[in-house]
Amino acid sequence: MAVYWRLKELLEAHGIQGAAALHRALNNDLGLQVSPQAFAKLLRKPPESLKISTAQMLCTLLQIPLQDFLVITPDPPIKNAETKQPYKKKKPAPSSLFIDPTGFL
């Protein structure tokens, strides 16, 4: 999976440099109380997970859609790879509604 993460350069284009400046912008422009540490990691590298509320804050602050700073593309298919079943196969249902009593003797 390729992740295209441009948050830092978009923030800098809006005059916001660093986590402290982002904190001030969120506080002043949106009235949100968010710690600068929460966004410091986002400026360094793409997150492993991103809350929808955090993405919404950034989109609102910058007035841009999410795809302007985050794009995720699928990996190419792996050739000759074994595919694993996401579930176990169930035993086939009995052909009759009644159990054969000879199996219990």
MIDO-571750 format. One line per 4 residues: their letters; for each residue x, y, z of N, C-alpha, C, O. Coordinates in Angstrom, 3 decimals, padded with zeros to 6 digits. Layout:
A = X,Y,Z,X,Y,Z,X,Y,Z,X,Y,Z  ...
END
This chain:
MAVY = 000.848,-001.171,000.000,000.000,000.000,000.000,000.892,001.233,000.000,001.786,001.368,000.836  000.646,002.104,-000.920,001.380,003.362,-000.971,000.546,004.455,-000.312,-000.637,004.616,-000.611  001.174,005.193,000.579,000.495,006.283,001.275,001.147,007.589,000.859,002.357,007.767,001.002  000.346,008.486,000.352,000.810,009.809,-000.071,000.338,010.804,000.981,-000.858,011.081,001.074
WRLK = 001.252,011.343,001.769,000.944,012.195,002.918,001.608,013.549,002.737,002.833,013.652,002.807  000.818,014.585,002.505,001.351,015.921,002.220,000.957,016.959,003.266,000.967,018.152,002.960  000.620,016.565,004.451,000.105,017.504,005.441,001.096,018.617,005.748,000.721,019.789,005.767  002.344,018.272,005.987,003.327,019.273,006.385,003.489,020.360,005.322,003.507,021.546,005.650
ELLE = 003.608,019.963,004.052,003.802,020.979,003.018,002.546,021.821,002.803,002.655,023.001,002.468  001.371,021.252,002.984,000.140,022.047,002.858,-000.005,023.039,004.007,-000.435,024.175,003.809  000.357,022.596,005.210,000.323,023.514,006.348,001.296,024.671,006.137,000.958,025.824,006.404  002.498,024.370,005.661,003.487,025.418,005.411,003.002,026.381,004.340,003.271,027.579,004.419
AHGI = 002.290,025.874,003.338,001.733,026.742,002.299,000.674,027.692,002.862,000.426,028.763,002.308  000.055,027.283,003.971,-000.931,028.133,004.647,-000.287,028.961,005.771,-000.992,029.590,006.560  001.037,028.958,005.840,001.750,029.743,006.842,001.800,029.106,008.216,002.056,029.791,009.206  001.562,027.819,008.291,001.581,027.107,009.576,002.800,026.194,009.577,002.842,025.197,008.857
QGAA = 003.796,026.547,010.397,005.026,025.761,010.449,005.221,025.195,011.843,005.461,025.937,012.796  005.119,023.881,011.962,005.352,023.210,013.231,004.072,022.917,013.990,003.010,023.470,013.707  004.210,022.029,014.963,003.065,021.581,015.750,002.501,022.712,016.620,001.288,022.804,016.809  003.370,023.558,017.142,002.889,024.660,017.987,002.054,025.645,017.165,001.029,026.138,017.637
ALHR = 002.489,025.927,015.948,001.723,026.829,015.076,000.388,026.189,014.687,-000.631,026.875,014.596  000.399,024.887,014.461,-000.841,024.180,014.152,-001.786,024.234,015.347,-002.990,024.436,015.184  -001.246,024.055,016.535,-002.037,024.145,017.763,-002.686,025.524,017.882,-003.875,025.629,018.181  -001.906,026.579,017.648,-002.453,027.937,017.727,-003.546,028.155,016.682,-004.575,028.765,016.972
ALNN = -003.319,027.656,015.473,-004.303,027.834,014.410,-005.607,027.113,014.746,-006.689,027.665,014.547  -005.512,025.892,015.251,-006.719,025.154,015.623,-007.449,025.854,016.763,-008.678,025.908,016.780  -006.689,026.389,017.714,-007.286,027.070,018.855,-007.915,028.396,018.427,-009.050,028.692,018.800  -007.187,029.191,017.650,-007.668,030.519,017.261,-008.758,030.462,016.192,-009.773,031.147,016.309
DLGL = -008.557,029.657,015.156,-009.493,029.627,014.033,-010.730,028.777,014.313,-011.839,029.142,013.923  -010.542,027.661,014.979,-011.656,026.738,015.183,-012.117,026.657,016.636,-013.157,026.065,016.923  -011.351,027.250,017.553,-011.713,027.203,018.965,-011.545,025.826,019.586,-012.231,025.490,020.552  -010.641,025.032,019.040,-010.424,023.674,019.537,-009.215,023.631,020.468,-008.193,024.267,020.207
QVSP = -009.341,022.889,021.535,-008.250,022.695,022.472,-007.624,021.326,022.203,-008.094,020.306,022.706  -006.573,021.320,021.415,-005.871,020.083,021.069,-004.398,020.295,021.395,-003.838,021.355,021.113  -003.775,019.282,021.989,-002.374,019.435,022.372,-001.465,019.433,021.144,-001.747,018.738,020.168  -000.378,020.204,021.187,000.562,020.203,020.059,001.200,018.830,019.849,001.535,018.469,018.720
QAFA = 001.369,018.060,020.933,001.972,016.736,020.818,001.112,015.809,019.953,001.633,014.922,019.277  -000.187,016.018,019.980,-001.081,015.164,019.196,-000.816,015.320,017.705,-001.021,014.380,016.937  -000.365,016.493,017.291,-000.133,016.740,015.876,001.338,016.694,015.481,001.654,016.712,014.291  002.234,016.636,016.449,003.669,016.604,016.134,004.015,015.376,015.301,004.797,015.468,014.354
KLLR = 003.439,014.228,015.647,003.704,013.006,014.882,003.169,013.111,013.461,003.797,012.627,012.519  002.004,013.745,013.308,001.396,013.872,011.986,002.248,014.702,011.034,002.166,014.538,009.816  003.052,015.578,011.578,003.899,016.421,010.733,005.156,015.682,010.293,005.759,016.030,009.278  005.554,014.661,011.055,006.771,013.922,010.725,006.571,012.818,009.710,007.388,012.639,008.807
KPPE = 005.464,012.062,009.860,005.257,010.914,008.968,003.764,010.581,008.898,002.982,011.034,009.734  003.382,009.798,007.910,001.971,009.404,007.820,001.567,008.575,009.034,002.354,007.759,009.514  000.363,008.772,009.530,-000.076,007.999,010.693,-000.434,006.572,010.305,-000.777,006.296,009.155  -000.349,005.670,011.279,-000.794,004.295,011.051,-002.316,004.243,011.025,-002.908,003.417,010.331
SLKI = -002.936,005.126,011.781,-004.392,005.272,011.756,-004.705,006.754,011.968,-003.917,007.493,012.558  -005.853,007.164,011.483,-006.241,008.574,011.568,-007.716,008.637,011.926,-008.560,008.098,011.211  -008.023,009.297,013.032,-009.412,009.452,013.443,-010.131,010.353,012.443,-009.551,011.289,011.893  -011.390,010.050,012.228,-012.197,010.874,011.336,-012.297,012.295,011.878,-012.258,013.254,011.107
STAQ = -012.424,012.441,013.189,-012.539,013.783,013.780,-011.258,014.596,013.560,-011.323,015.805,013.340  -010.106,013.943,013.618,-008.834,014.633,013.365,-008.744,015.058,011.906,-008.343,016.183,011.608  -009.114,014.165,011.002,-009.110,014.493,009.575,-010.056,015.656,009.300,-009.737,016.552,008.518  -011.226,015.641,009.948,-012.194,016.720,009.762,-011.638,018.054,010.241,-011.837,019.079,009.589
MLCT = -010.938,018.048,011.383,-010.324,019.279,011.898,-009.348,019.866,010.886,-009.368,021.063,010.601  -008.491,018.997,010.350,-007.482,019.465,009.399,-008.128,019.964,008.109,-007.709,020.981,007.556  -009.137,019.259,007.633,-009.840,019.686,006.410,-010.521,021.037,006.619,-010.488,021.897,005.739  -011.134,021.218,007.782,-011.813,022.479,008.087,-010.815,023.617,008.228,-011.037,024.711,007.709
LLQI = -009.732,023.362,008.919,-008.715,024.395,009.119,-008.136,024.871,007.791,-008.015,026.073,007.555  -007.780,023.926,006.931,-007.138,024.263,005.661,-008.137,024.539,004.533,-007.761,025.036,003.471  -009.409,024.213,004.770,-010.462,024.364,003.758,-010.119,023.590,002.484,-010.204,024.103,001.368  -009.726,022.332,002.703,-009.391,021.438,001.592,-009.995,020.067,001.863,-010.243,019.727,003.020
PLQD = -010.235,019.275,000.825,-010.713,017.902,001.050,-009.569,016.998,001.491,-008.396,017.301,001.272  -009.928,015.898,002.106,-008.950,014.946,002.631,-007.975,014.464,001.559,-006.782,014.325,001.829  -008.466,014.207,000.347,-007.588,013.666,-000.697,-006.495,014.646,-001.120,-005.595,014.262,-001.867  -006.548,015.891,-000.668,-005.459,016.819,-000.974,-004.210,016.526,-000.154,-003.103,016.850,-000.583
FLVI = -004.370,015.913,001.027,-003.172,015.607,001.814,-003.017,014.137,002.170,-001.988,013.752,002.724  -004.014,013.301,001.866,-003.889,011.876,002.140,-004.484,011.074,000.987,-005.674,011.173,000.689  -003.634,010.282,000.351,-004.072,009.388,-000.712,-003.474,008.016,-000.421,-002.277,007.893,-000.163  -004.311,006.995,-000.466,-003.858,005.627,-000.240,-004.172,004.821,-001.488,-005.314,004.780,-001.946
TPDP = -003.152,004.184,-002.028,-003.346,003.370,-003.227,-003.083,001.912,-002.885,-002.262,001.613,-002.017  -003.777,001.001,-003.563,-003.580,-000.418,-003.256,-002.241,-000.925,-003.764,-001.674,-000.393,-004.718  -001.756,-001.955,-003.108,-000.546,-002.631,-003.567,-000.874,-003.417,-004.828,-002.019,-003.823,-005.026  000.116,-003.634,-005.677,-000.143,-004.487,-006.831,-000.385,-005.922,-006.365,000.120,-006.330,-005.319
PIKN = -001.153,-006.683,-007.136,-001.407,-008.064,-006.720,-000.120,-008.882,-006.699,000.784,-008.664,-007.507  -000.053,-009.817,-005.771,001.115,-010.682,-005.643,000.883,-011.899,-006.520,-000.119,-012.599,-006.372  001.802,-012.146,-007.425,001.665,-013.281,-008.326,002.066,-014.567,-007.613,002.986,-014.581,-006.795  001.364,-015.634,-007.936,001.632,-016.974,-007.412,001.569,-017.051,-005.889,002.206,-017.913,-005.283
AETK = 000.820,-016.172,-005.282,000.683,-016.224,-003.827,-000.493,-017.106,-003.465,-001.511,-017.131,-004.156  -000.334,-017.827,-002.371,-001.433,-018.665,-001.908,-002.486,-017.754,-001.299,-002.172,-016.864,-000.509  -003.715,-017.981,-001.670,-004.796,-017.209,-001.076,-005.331,-017.975,000.120,-005.551,-019.184,000.058  -005.532,-017.266,001.183,-006.046,-017.879,002.398,-007.535,-017.584,002.500,-008.000,-016.492,002.173
QPYK = -008.256,-018.574,002.956,-009.683,-018.398,003.161,-009.891,-017.560,004.419,-009.276,-017.839,005.448  -010.742,-016.543,004.358,-010.987,-015.733,005.552,-011.870,-016.447,006.572,-012.122,-015.923,007.657  -012.328,-017.619,006.227,-013.203,-018.367,007.115,-012.968,-019.856,006.901,-012.392,-020.263,005.892  -013.413,-020.661,007.852,-013.305,-022.112,007.711,-014.527,-022.617,006.970,-015.637,-022.112,007.139
KKKP = -014.296,-023.625,006.145,-015.415,-024.211,005.430,-016.280,-024.994,006.408,-015.787,-025.730,007.263  -017.575,-024.813,006.252,-018.510,-025.533,007.110,-018.728,-026.925,006.553,-018.617,-027.159,005.350  -019.040,-027.843,007.452,-019.373,-029.192,007.021,-020.701,-029.131,006.281,-021.579,-028.349,006.645  -020.852,-029.938,005.263,-022.123,-029.913,004.541,-023.273,-030.332,005.445,-023.118,-031.178,006.325
APSS = -024.415,-029.728,005.209,-025.605,-030.058,005.993,-026.034,-031.480,005.677,-025.865,-031.941,004.548  -026.586,-032.177,006.656,-027.045,-033.542,006.380,-028.148,-033.526,005.315,-028.948,-032.595,005.226  -028.153,-034.585,004.523,-029.116,-034.638,003.431,-030.520,-034.940,003.929,-031.497,-034.761,003.203  -030.614,-035.393,005.154,-031.914,-035.742,005.707,-032.129,-034.946,006.984,-031.176,-034.521,007.638
LFID = -033.372,-034.756,007.320,-033.686,-034.065,008.567,-033.479,-034.966,009.776,-033.358,-034.480,010.901  -033.438,-036.294,009.546,-033.310,-037.242,010.632,-031.912,-037.852,010.645,-031.333,-038.117,009.592  -031.380,-038.070,011.828,-030.063,-038.674,011.987,-030.192,-040.185,011.804,-031.160,-040.794,012.259  -029.225,-040.769,011.148,-029.218,-042.223,010.932,-028.830,-042.909,012.240,-027.690,-042.767,012.683
PTGF = -029.744,-043.649,012.872,-029.451,-044.267,014.156,-028.409,-045.374,014.083,-027.850,-045.745,015.115  -028.130,-045.911,012.912,-027.147,-046.982,012.808,-025.743,-046.458,013.085,-024.848,-047.243,013.401  -025.539,-045.185,012.976,-024.235,-044.611,013.268,-023.897,-044.588,014.741,-022.746,-044.350,015.107  -024.885,-044.831,015.599,-024.674,-044.797,017.043,-024.472,-046.181,017.647,-024.186,-046.281,018.840
L = -024.610,-047.242,016.877,-024.489,-048.603,017.393,-023.105,-049.130,017.311,-022.853,-050.266,017.711
END
